[in-house]
C-alpha cells in the first residue's frame, strides 16, 4: 500500500460507468417489464454494486479501506445498451475512483449473470472512470510567475555552528515539489531584533513568501512569534489552525506550537516548528492549498 499518512482529509468524489450490450430487443423488454426469471435486474445490480463499493479494499490488495459517505447507482436503457453509472463520495485522504469502478463492474456482472439465460449474446463493453474530484490536484493553483521565497532558520545552536540545519533544508526540498526553486536561505540566532530586521529586509526586497523555522516552542529563547506578530499587517489565523490540526493527529505535542502566519505588506510570512519532522508536516498540511493566496493576489492586481 502507498503511504497516505502525509495527505490531508478532503471531500473526494468519483463517477464511473459500465456499459452492457444485449443482442435482442426482447432482452430489454424483459428488463423494463421486470420479467427476467431471476428477478428485478436493475435493483439486484444496484444492491450488488453498493456492496462492491464497500468491499473494494477486501478484494483489491492495494486499496485502502475508507469510509463511504455516499453512493448512488443508476442504470439507463438506450437501444440495446444498458449504461450503469456509479457515483461515490468520501471525506478521506485518498480517492474513490477504484471503488466507483468496482461498483460499476460488479453491477454489470450481476446484470450479465441474471440475463445470460435469456440472451447468449450479452457482453460488457466498457468499464471506465468518468470524473473525479478532490485531493491536491484540485487545489493546485497555476501562477503566472515563479514565487520569490525565503527560508529562515532561527536557532542559536545552528547559527553558532554547533548543530547542522536539517529543518530549513527539508523545507527547501519540499518547496521544490511545488516548483518553488532557489529560495533565499538564512540562519539567525534566537534574537527578536535580528529576526525582525531580516524579515523587513526580505519583505522590502520583494519576497512573496517567507518561511521561518524554529523558535515557536515554549523555551525562554523561543521568540519567533513575538518577533513576527507585531510586523503582521493582516493575520491569517486559519493557516496555523490547519497546521496544528494536521500535526495534532500525528503527535499530541503539536498543540504547543505558537506559530503565527499572515501578511507583512505584500509578503506572506509563516512560522514553522524547528524540528525537521514538524517543519515537513507543516509544509504537507499547507501546500499546495496555500498558493491560492498568491492566485487571489494576482487576480486583485488585474482587476
SULBEL-V597855 format. One record per backbone hydrogen bond with DSSP energy under -0.5 kcal/mol. NH is the residue of the N-H (numbers start at 0). CO is the residue of the C=O. If there is no record, write none. Layout:
nh=(NH NH)
co=(CO CO)
This chain:
nh=(3 6 9 9 11 12 13 14 15 16 17 18 19 20 21 26 27 28 29 30 31 32 33 34 35 38 40 43 44 45 46 47 48 49 50 51 52 53 54 55 57 58 58 59 60 62 68 68 69 71 73 75 77 80 81 82 83 83 84 84 85 86 87 88 89 91 91 99 100 101 102 103 104 105 106 107 108 109 110 111 112 113 114 115 117 118 121 122 124 124 125 127 129 130 132 137 138 139 140 142 148 149 150 151 152 153 153 154 154 158 159 160 161 162 169 170 171 172 173 174 175 176 176 177 178 179 180 183 185 187 190 194 195 196 197 198 199 200 201 202 203 204 205 206 207 208 209 210 211 211 212 212 213 221 222 223 224 226 227 228 229 230 231 231 232 233 235 238 239 240 241 242 243 244 245 246 247 248 249 250 253 254 255 256 257 261 262 263 264 265 266 267 268 268 269 270 271 278 279 280 281 282 283 284 285 286 289 290 291 292 293 294 295 296 297 298 299 300 301 302)
co=(1 3 7 91 89 132 87 130 85 127 83 125 81 122 79 23 23 24 25 26 27 28 30 29 29 35 38 39 40 41 42 43 44 45 46 47 48 49 50 52 54 54 55 55 58 59 66 88 88 86 84 82 80 77 19 75 17 81 73 82 15 71 13 69 11 9 89 95 96 97 98 99 100 101 102 103 104 105 106 107 108 109 110 111 114 114 118 20 18 122 18 16 14 14 12 134 135 136 138 140 146 208 183 210 185 151 212 152 187 154 155 157 156 156 165 166 167 168 169 170 171 172 173 174 175 174 178 148 150 152 188 190 191 192 193 194 195 196 197 198 199 200 202 201 147 147 267 149 209 269 151 210 271 218 220 214 214 222 223 224 225 227 227 228 262 262 260 235 235 236 237 238 239 240 241 242 243 244 246 246 250 251 252 253 215 268 233 266 262 263 263 207 261 266 209 259 211 274 275 276 277 278 279 280 281 282 285 287 288 289 290 290 291 292 293 294 295 296 297 298)
